[in-house]
């Protein structure tokens, strides 16, 4: 179970670290775009690992759907974080 959740946690943590660290120096669209790329790369690596280690094809399809949903949720968290940090800055 940990191998399924670990890419989601890593993706969220890495994208939030990037957003918080580079919030002052870049535009909001750039920050959100790079956060989305970090998110996508981490989740795609999780999918590749799951495809290589799983014997059940239906489980792979289900996990892809779960990771797609996690991508959207993490992207929303990133957008909310950027907006909150930009408003706090003003």
C-alpha positions as CSV (number, residue, x, y, z in Angstrom):
1,X,0.0,0.0,0.0
2,X,2.9,2.3,0.7
3,X,4.2,2.0,-2.8
4,X,0.9,3.3,-4.1
5,X,0.7,6.4,-1.9
6,X,4.4,7.3,-1.9
7,X,4.5,9.0,-5.3
8,X,1.5,11.1,-4.4
9,X,3.1,12.3,-1.1
10,X,6.4,13.0,-2.9
11,X,4.7,14.9,-5.6
12,X,2.8,17.1,-3.2
13,X,5.8,17.8,-1.0
14,X,8.2,18.6,-3.9
15,X,5.7,20.9,-5.7
16,X,4.9,22.8,-2.5
17,X,8.6,23.2,-1.6
18,X,9.1,24.6,-5.1
19,X,6.1,26.9,-4.8
20,X,7.1,28.3,-1.4
21,X,10.8,28.7,-2.3
22,X,10.4,30.4,-5.6
23,X,7.2,32.4,-4.9
24,X,9.0,35.8,-4.6
25,X,11.0,35.7,-7.7
26,X,8.6,34.4,-10.4
27,X,5.2,35.0,-11.8
28,X,2.2,33.0,-10.6
29,X,1.7,31.2,-14.0
30,X,5.3,30.1,-14.1
31,X,5.3,28.8,-10.5
32,X,2.0,26.9,-11.1
33,X,3.3,25.5,-14.4
34,X,6.6,24.2,-13.0
35,X,4.7,22.8,-10.0
36,X,2.4,20.9,-12.4
37,X,5.4,19.5,-14.3
38,X,7.0,18.3,-11.0
39,X,3.6,16.8,-10.0
40,X,3.3,15.1,-13.4
41,X,6.8,13.7,-13.4
42,X,6.5,12.2,-9.9
43,X,3.2,10.6,-10.7
44,X,4.3,9.3,-14.1
45,X,7.3,7.7,-12.3
46,X,4.9,6.1,-9.9
47,X,2.8,4.7,-12.8
48,X,5.9,3.3,-14.5
49,X,7.0,1.6,-11.3
50,X,3.5,0.2,-10.7
51,X,3.3,-1.1,-14.3
52,X,6.6,-2.8,-14.0
53,X,5.8,-4.5,-10.6
54,X,2.1,-5.3,-11.0
55,X,0.8,-8.5,-12.5
56,X,-2.8,-7.4,-12.8
57,X,-3.7,-5.1,-15.8
58,X,-6.9,-3.9,-14.2
59,X,-5.1,-2.7,-11.1
60,X,-2.8,-0.7,-13.4
61,X,-5.7,1.0,-15.0
62,X,-7.3,1.8,-11.7
63,X,-4.1,3.2,-10.3
64,X,-3.8,5.4,-13.4
65,X,-7.2,6.8,-12.6
66,X,-6.3,7.4,-9.0
67,X,-3.1,9.2,-10.0
68,X,-5.0,11.3,-12.5
69,X,-7.4,12.4,-9.7
70,X,-4.4,13.0,-7.4
71,X,-2.8,15.2,-10.1
72,X,-5.9,17.4,-10.3
73,X,-6.2,17.6,-6.5
74,X,-2.5,18.5,-6.0
75,X,-2.7,21.0,-8.8
76,X,-5.7,22.7,-7.0
77,X,-3.7,22.7,-3.8
78,X,-0.8,24.3,-5.6
79,X,-3.0,27.0,-7.1
80,X,-4.6,27.8,-3.8
81,X,-1.1,28.0,-2.2
82,X,0.2,30.4,-4.9
83,X,-2.8,32.6,-4.5
84,X,-2.6,32.7,-0.7
85,X,1.1,33.5,-0.8
86,X,0.7,36.3,-3.4
87,X,-2.1,37.8,-1.3
88,X,-0.1,37.6,1.9
89,X,2.8,39.3,0.1
90,X,0.7,42.4,-0.7
